[in-house]
Structures are given as C-alpha cells and as structure tokens.
Amino acid sequence: MVDEGTRGTRRRGLVRALLLAVAFVALYAVSNLTAFGQTLENSWARRYDVDATLGHELDFAGFVPPFNYDIEILVTGVGAACVIALVRRRWSELLVVAVAMPLVVFGTHVFKEVAGRPELVPSLDTATSYPSGHAGIALVVSAALVVVLPARALRWAGPVLGCWCLLVIGGLQAEGQHRASEVIGSGLWTATVLVAVHALVGRGDAQVGRSLPSRRSPRPIRTSAVVTVVVAVIVAVAGGWCPLWWCTLVYAGAALLATWLTWTAALGARTPTLGRTSSPGTGRR
C-alpha cells in the first residue's frame, strides 16, 4: 500500500518533471524555430579562432572525456554507479540509475533525429544538435555517481565531478561543438528524466546512518559553500574561455546552469538517511 504522503511526494515530483519538460521544449522552440533565437546564437558563431580556446586544447589532448572516449566513459561511469548501489544495497538508487540514465541517452538521440533546425537566418553554423549529447554524457555520468555515492565519498568526489562537468561543458561551447542552448537543453532533459523516474520508481527507503539536514530548516551560509560557488565560477569561466569575453561569460553561465539543474535532480534522488538512535540502557545520548 502506498500512503497518502508518498502519493503527494510522487505527484509533486511528476509536476516538477512536467515543468522541466515544458522548459526543455520551450528552449528548443525559441532557440531553433524562431529567427530571434537563431540570430541571438548566430551572433557569436565562428567569430573567433577556436584554436585559442581551452576547449580546443582539451579536445586535442586526446584523453579528456567526453571530447574523447565518450562511449567508454559513459559505460564505465554508469556501470560503476550501478555496482556501487548494488554493493551498498541501495535498491531505490540502483533502480533510478538503471532506468533513468539509459532513458536520458536514448531520449537525447531520438529528439535529435525528430527535431530539426530550419535555417531561418543566414548563419555560419547550421548544425543541429539539441540537446547536446557530449554534455549529456558528462551530466549523466556525474549524476549517476552523485545519486549512489556515500555522503563521505561525495565530499571529495563531488568537487572533482563538478569541475569536470563545468570544464568540459564550457569547452564544448568555446570550441564551437555546441551552442549554449544545446548544453542547457541537455541539463533540462537529464533533470526531467531523473525527477520523473525518481517520482515513479524511487521508493525513498530511509537508511540508518548519519542524518541529513532538513530541507526546511534554515542553515547559515558556510564558508565552504561560498568557496564552492567561487571555485565553480572560476572553473566554468576557464572551460568556456575564448577570445571574446562576453562569449566566455555566456558559455560559463550555460555550463553552470546545466550542471546545477542536473545535480539538483540527482541530489533529490538520493535515499534519505536517518540518524542513528542509541539502544535503551546504553547511556548514549
């Protein structure tokens, strides 16, 4: 039996997923199917030498995924996430990762096949790639690991995964492989699927361990949070670096938004943890 509280949580999750899906389709429509959207993104297409970008260096380094070894990192990352969930016996998280991540990948390819980009205005860049598959790989792998990693491991793995996402997503744009709308679309699509799948199949079984802070309880802004934001912005700017400063800011902003959308959904799909309670008579409080 599913209680009323669980039904309400699922309804809220599905509503959130619907809103994300609407935003995903709306962004596609504006950026690909209107002269305004195409003119806006065409304004900086091929306007600078891509050889002078960090994205170009990452691409030609030959070993930085998803510029290289995209399928390998996808299979390895999602497979590792499934193994971690299996070893930890986190069945809800295993189900979410095993269902959501293939849906994100296949859904990305299907949408690209059926959704076009008619040339409404003259452009030096006529490629159609909404949502970005390369950005999606980085988001999928990092999100899968965020969902299943223990809290202690996530403290050190989270910053590494986050910096990787921001660096490569910014670099993909700076090198001209993807537009800003395409990487944001990838973030919206990944978040949509994660939220929807978690609402439908995630049981949310609480595990005994270190308790998580209440989402409703006010928390002071910590120095670590400020440092995290500052580092994230610096890494995003570095990844999106190009000869045009305002393009760099656009690329960095798109990378930050795509990563934030995905990681918010991934953190929401983690199984809640209850605080340990002492046995009667132990004297522990």
N, C-alpha and C positions, 0 to 999 in steps of 0.2 A: 504494500500500500504506500502511495505517495502522499505525504501530508500536505496540508494547505500551504505551509511555509515553503516547502520545496517547489510546489506548483508556482507560487508567487515569484520565487527566485528564477525559475525557468522562464516564466513569462517576461520578466524584466530583461533577462539575457537575450531572449529572442527579439524583443523590441529594440534593444541596443544593436543587435546584429542587423536588423532591418534598417535602422538609421545609418549604420556604416555602409550597408549595401547601396542605399539611396545616394549617399555621398560619393561612393565609388562610381556609380553610373553617371551622376551629375558632373563629376570632374571629367569623365571621359567625354561627355556630350559637349561641355564647354570648350575643352582643350582640343578636341579633334573634329568636332562637327560644326564649329562656328568660325567665321572669319576673324572675329575678335580674338578667340583663343589661339588660333594658328598664327596670327600676326604677332601676338604677345610673345609666344615662344620662338617664333622665327626671328625675332629682333636681335637675338644673340647667336643664332645658329651659324657656325663656320665663320665667326667674326674674329677669331684669333688663332694663333698657331697652337694646335693641341700638343705638339711636341714639348711645349713649355709648361706642361701640367704634371702634377704628381700622379694623376690617373694614368697618364701615358707611361710613366716610369714603373708604376705598379703592374701595368699590363705587360710590358716588355721585360719585366724581371723574370717572368716565366714560371713562377711558383706561387703567386698570390691568388688564392681563390676568392671570388668566383671568376676573376679575369681568366684564370687557367684552372684546370681540374674541377670544373663546375659540377659535373655529374658525380665525380668521386667524392667531393666534399659533401654533397647533398646526401648520398647514400651512407657515407661514413657517419655524418653528424646525426641524422635521424635514426640510423641504426643504433648508434651509441646511446642516444636518448631512450630508445625502447629497452635496451639492455639494462640501463641504469634503473628505469622504472620497474622492470621485471625483478631485478636483484633486490630492490628496496620494497617490493610487493606493494607498489603504489598502483593498484589496478585502474583506478579512475584516470590517473595521469597517463598511464600506458594507453588506455583506450582513446583518450583525447589526441595524443600524439600520433598514434597509429591510424586514426581516422582523418584527423584534420590536415596533417601535412601532405599526404597524397592528394587530397582534395584541392589544397592550395596550388600545388604544382600543376595538376591536370587542368584545373579550372583556369589557370593562367594561360595555358596553351590553347584551350578551347576558345576563350574570349578573344585571344589574338586572331584566331582563324576566322571568327564570325564578325568581328568588329573592324571596320575599316577606317581610313583617314583620307577622305577625298581632298584633293588639292584645291582648296577654296581661294588661296592667295599664292602668288609665286614664292617659292622657297628653295633654299639651297639644301634643305634636309626634308625629304619626303618619306622617310622610312616610317613604318607603322609598328609600334612596339608597346602598346598599352594593354596591361601593366607590364612593368619590366620583369623579365624572367631572371636576369642576373641579380638584380636587387632582391627579388623574391627568394632566391637561393640563400643569400646571406641572412635574410629575415627568418626564413623557415628554420634553418639550422640553429640560429641563436635562440629563437623562440622555443624550439623543441627542448633545448638544454635548459633554458630558464624554467620551463614547466616542471622538469623532473629532478634537477639537481638539489641536493640537500642545502638548507639555508647556509650552513657553514662554508660549503664549497662555492656557493653562489656569490659569497662575499668577495672572493678573489677571481672567480671565473667570469662573473658578471661584467666587471670593468673591461676585461680582455675582449669578451664577445661584443660589448658595446662599442669599443674603439674600433674593432674590426669592421663592424657594420657601418659605422659612420665614415670610416676612411674609404672603404670600397664603394659605398653608395655615392659619396661625394665625388670620388674619382671617376666613376662610370659616367656621371654627368659632364664633368670637366673635359673628359676625353671625347665627348660627343657621342657616346654609345646610347645614351638615353636622355630624354627630356625630364625636367623637374616633375611635370605632371605624371609621368610614367612611373617614377620611383615612389611618389606619394600614392599613386593608384595601387602599387604593389603593397604598400603598407596598409591601405584601406582594405584591400582584398584579403590579405593574411589575417588582419584583425577580425574581419567579418566572419571568416570561416572558423577561426579559433573560438570566438564568442558563441557562435551558433552551435558548434559541436559540443562545447563545454556545457551549454544550456540543455542540450538534448541527451547526451550520454554521460556527462561527468556527474558522478554520484556525490562528490564532495565529502567522502568519508573522512572524518576527523582522525588524525593520528596523534598518539601520545608523544610529547616531546616538548621542545621549547615553544612557548605560546607566541602567537603572532599578535601584534598590537591591533587593537580595534580600529576599524576604518573610521569610526565616528568619533573616536577620542582625539581631542586636539593634541598635536605634537609640536614642540618647539622646533624651529628651523635650526638644524645642527650644522656645525662647521663642515662635516663630511658631505652633507647634501650640497652645500654651496660649492665645495671643491669639485664634486662630481659634475655639477652643471657647468662650471668653468672649463673643466677638462674636456667635457663633451663638446662644448662650443669650439674650443681650440682644435680638437681632432677633426671635427666636421669642416671647419674652415681650411685646415691643412689638406684634407681629402679633396675638397672642392676647389682648391687653388687653381687660378688661371690668370692670364694677363689682364682681364677685365675685372676690377674689384667688385663691381656690383653683381656680376655673374657669380663670383665666388660666394657672395652672401646668399644669392638665390639657391645655389647648389647646397650650401651648408644648411640652410633652412629646410630645404626639402629632405635632406638626409636625416636631420634631427626629427622632423615631423613623422617621416615613415617609420623610423626606429621607435619613437615614442608610442605611436599607435599600436605597433606590433607588441612591444614589450608590456604595455598596459594590459592588453588582452592576455598575454602569456602569464603575467603575474596573477591575473584574475582566475586563471585555470589551475593554479597550484592548489593542492589539497590543503585545507586549513589544518593547523596543528594545535592541539590542546596542551595546556601547561600540565606538567607532572603534579600529581597530588600525592601527599605522603600517606602512608598507611596509618591507621589508628594505633596509638601507643608507641610510635617511633620517636616521638618528641621532636620531630622536624616540623618546621613551620614554613 
